[in-house]
C-alpha cells in the first residue's frame, strides 16, 4: 500500500471516530479523507514561493509588467455601472 492510501485510511478512521463510530457511513468517510489528503498534498505545491524572474522595486516588491498597468482602464468601475453617488439622497 502506498503512502497516499495509508494516509487516507488513517484519516478516514479518525473521521469515523470523531463522528462517534456510526454504521453505514464508510464510503462518506473514505471520500472525505481522500479529499482532505489531496488538499494537504496540493497545498504544499500551491504555497511554494514563486521564482522571482522580474525586477524588484526600491521597496523590494516585484514590479508589475507594463501590460497589467495599461489594462487597468478596461475594467468597469462603480461609476460605469450608474452609481455616481455613494451616499443616498434625500427625497
N, C-alpha and C positions, 0 to 999 in steps of 0.2 A: 504494500500500500504506500503511495507516495505521500509527501508531506502535506499537500493540499487536502487530500481526503482525510488524513488523520486529524488535521485542524478542524475540518468540517464536522467530523464525528464528535470531537471533544466539545465544539461549540453547540452542536445540536443537543448533546447530553446535558450541558449546562442550561440551555434554554428550557428543556423538558423539566429539569429540576426546579428552575425558577418559577415555572407555571404550576408547580405542585404535583408533578408526575401524572398528568391527565392521560387517559386512554384514548387511542384513535387519532392522535394529532402528530404522529411521527413524520408524515410527509410534510406538514407545515413547518415543523422544526428543522427538518433537513433543508428545505428550500430557503428558509430564513438564514440558516447557518451558512449555506453556500453563498448567499448574497453578502453577508457580513464579512466573511473571509475574503471574498473577491474585492470588496470595497477596501479592506485593510491593505491588500496587496497593491491595488491600483493607486491608493492614496499616497503610498511611498513614491510611486513614479510621478505623480502629479505635483508633489511638493519639492521635487528636486530643483535646485536653483537653475535658472535659465542661463546658458553660457552668454556672456556679455560680448557680443561682436560689434557693439555700437559704441560710439563715443560717449564719454561722460562729461556732464556739465561741471561748472565750478563747485557745485554743492555735492557732487558725487552721484547725482541722479542721472539715469540714462536720458539722452536727448532724443525726442521723438523724431521720426523721419518727416521730411517736409510734406510728404503726401498726406499724412494724418492731420497736419496743421492746415493745409489748403482745403481739405474736405470738410472742415467744421461748419462751414456755412450751408452745407447741403441738408442738414438735419433740421426738422421743424422745431420751433420754439413755442412757448405759450402764446406769444403774440401772433404767430402764424395760424393758430387754431382759433382765433377770435376772442381771446381772453386778454384784452389790452389792460384792463384794470385788475389789480389784485385784491382790492377791498370792495365789499358790497356797497352799492349806492343806496341812499335813502330815497324813498318814493315820494 
